[in-house]
Amino acid sequence: MLGQRLRELREKKGMLLREVAAHLEIDTAMISKIERGEKSCKREHIIKLAKLLDSSEQELIVLWLSDSIFPIVKNETYGVKALDQVKKRLKKI
């Protein structure tokens, strides 16, 4: 989901992959894999991308977190229940 959104934002700004990669100081192949959902990126990259692409930092971080959590729980019988427990714990903080 994050990758799709990043591609949409990049294309909307008319930026090339190599321009985004240069801004993040990573190679073009890496940003391409991030957009295709094949690789994850670091949190600090998300913050830089939000600024570069004139996007909401919150939106991109939520998508990044979601993409990070989903593979862990997607095939778990009790995945949704585990997420409910996490939600309860987070509300207490």
Secondary structure, DSSP 4 states (H G I P E B T S, - for coil): -HHHHHHHHHHHHT--HHHHHHHHTS-HHHHHHHHTTSS---HHHHHHHHHHTT--HHHHHHHHHHHHHHHHHTT-TTHHHHHHHHHHHHHH-
